[in-house]
Amino acid sequence: METEKLLTQQRDYLNKLNDSYGSLIDRLGKYHSDYGSYMLSVKEYRNFLDAKLMWVPTSTTILGWIKAPWIDAAKWLCHPNHWKEAGSAIKEATQESPVQSAFVLLFSGGVLVFRRRIRQKTEAWSILTRRISTDSFWHTSQSMVAVLLQSLIFSLPIAYIGYALTQTALELEFSQALGAGLLFVSCNMFALSFLMELCRPKGVAELHFRWQATTISLIRRHMVWFVSLVSLMGWIAVVMESQAEASYKDSLGRLAFIIAMGATTLFLRILLNAQKGIFAQAIVDNPKAWLSRTSGFWIKLTLAIPLMLILLAIFGYYYAAVHLGMRLMASFGLVIFIMVLHDWGLRYFHVQERKIALEQALEKRRATQEESPATQDEMALPSVEDPDVDLSAVKEQPRRLLRTLVGCLILASFWMVWSGVVPALNFLNTFVVWDSEVVIEGIKTTQETTLLNLIQFLIVSLLTVAAARNIPGVLEIAILQNLPLQSGSRYAITTICQYLIVSIGIVWALSFFGIEWGQFGWILAALSVGLGFGLQEIVANFVCGLLLFLERPIRVGDIVTVSDVSGMVTRIQIRATTIMNWDRQEFIVPNKEFITGRILNWTLTNTVNRITVTVGVAYGCDTEKARNLLLEIANNHPEIMDDPAPIAAFDQFGDSALNIVLRCYLPNLDKRLATIHELHTQIHERFNQEGIEIPFPQRDLHIRSVITGMNGINVEPPKA
């Protein structure tokens, strides 16, 4: 009985526990629902504030600004007790993190001690770039690392102190504000040091990046005062913005911000001057470029931005002006950083181009020295060796691709900086262009295509086109030229990469519209219908083109014979292949002919080819002597191969001569015609010297009758 009672109590407790768990799950579900609603409301309010708060006046106008407590703000900033508190906070931060503090101190001190030696090494690397034989992209990379190290000598300790003050446990208002200001100063200090080291005499900008002398001079002349003034005024503005007293922000902070934006306007006016600025030479060299034609517009637009921020601050929109100004400075820094990356990448392609040009020049010199007299120049076939890289195309393709990538990187950087501030950018994602029904996991849903999706589609499409057009030159310089590949292999790789890029780009671009692979069934259906109405040849040539790239029965540079056309393969495209014959005529042959038809490839596995020379000697001549002379001439010729050895044979009794055939082999087709010409000439000369006659064609004429009156001879006419 006692056991049954205990079991009953246990069952009751378990039932109560189960009910409690059910109640708890219900409450958690309700809490989760309420939390989701709360976060949705927070997101809506945040979006509302981002869209509206920027354009709400947060400060007094110019009249109220004059009466602001300027003196109180200056006293608060310069109060000795505040600086003592900041010093104590710095001391406490260094004691709490002794390892980090020691590392920063040792790093900056070590670079400062070895600064002179680093600069000497940088100058030595820069001098090595003047000669092609000693030039290397590694020198530029080492120089960039040296510039980066020297730029951190003062900016890194300032940034560390600022970060330590913002993270201090004392939570002192002045220390927190001072730390935020020092972080701003450290960024400006780094930019100043980086550009000044970059533009040193015999430095990276001058000898590696080949910047204009006027650009380097302008940067070195005006960068110091600009960064110093903007750093000081920016520090005051950030410190005032980080403390709690609103009147201090509106007075001293707003004045410092206006001075900083005024200095920015003046600095940009000097740098962007159309006659003496950093873009002056580019505008003169490329007057028809869109950048040159619109120079007046974008220069005025750039100068108008800081002036607009000054007006916003004066008329009371100080909150908007500060946030836009901080993002403006970040945008300028990103542009400078990306442009340096652009020149760094351009430097890599420049070094590779110089190496390719040097290799081609040396190859041409060796070929000129090895060439025989003029007969070879006149009689030689087009070369089947790896053709020279088209430097004109190779130079332009990487530059176009690099410019495209830089433009996209700048746009992406601006998007990250400005999307959270400018409501128009966020508004793009709320403007619905059209609706479409898509199937996701078997369920039909309505998907909205916004203006942002349309812009993303256009950007991806442009990137795909630019990459597909310029990828051959980039691969040729960056990778393929350094690999032991023949020209045909390199051509196949670049072409297949182009097809892959186009395919990936199409799928990626269409994904912004919610189009998936399963929705391409109508395309396959339309394609199957089209095959019955004349597209089978186009599709067959397309598939055969892919097989040519994969199976490679022919390659660019091969000597082939298709039907009655012989020549060199110059281009393999998706539908047809181009063959240039010896008359420099181009034949367009559908790819299907190379897969389904018969083709003679003279250079598929090797370039060894046979020459057959047939010589007829008169009846009564010593055929063995003639045969030995042919073998002697062939064996003494420098182009004839020893293995396989030449063969001469008494081939047949001809109508007018005894035919002797000489068969010999050449290692390639380069000098085939010239060799045949020389063999014929030497055979003719030696046979004349040895008294061996090469007879004319002979015919026996039997006269059965002569017409009467012919030279006085009377001959009866033939009988019927």
ABEGO torsion letter per residue (X at the ends): XAAAAAAAAAAAAAAAAAAAAAAAAAAAAAAAAAAAAAAAAAAAAAAAAAAAAAABBABBBAAAAAABBAAAAAAAAABAAAAAAAAAAAAAAAAABAAAAAAAAAAAAAAAAAAAAAAAAAAAAAAAAABAAABBAAAAAAAAAAAAAAAAAAAAAAAAAAAAAAABAAGBAAAAAAAAAAAAAAAAAAAAAAAAAAABBGBAAAAAAGBBAAAAAAAAAAAAAAAAAAAAAAAAAAAAAABABAAAAABAAAAAAAAAAAAAAAAAAAAABAAABAAAAAAAABAABAAAAAAAAAAAAAAAAAAAAAAAAAAGBAAAAAAAAAAAAAAAAAAAAAAAAAAAAAAAAAAAAAAAAAAAAAAAAAAAAABBBAAAAAABBBBABBBBBBAAAAAAAAAAAAAAAAAAAAAAAAAAAAAAABAAAAAAAABBABBBBBBBGGBBBBBBBBAAAAAAAAAAAAAAAAAAAAAAAAAAAAAAAABBBBAAAAAAAAAAAAAAAAAAAAAAAAAAAGBBAAAAAAAAAAAAAAAAAGAAAAAAAAAAAAAAAAAGABBBGBBBBBEABBEBBABBBAABBBBBBAAGBBBBBBAAAAAABBBBBAAAABABBBBBBBBBBBBGBBAAAAAAAAAAAAAABAABBAOBBBBBBBABBBAABBBBBBBBBBABAAAAAAAAAAAAAAAAAAAAAAGBBBBBBBBBBBBABBBBGBGGBBBBBBBX
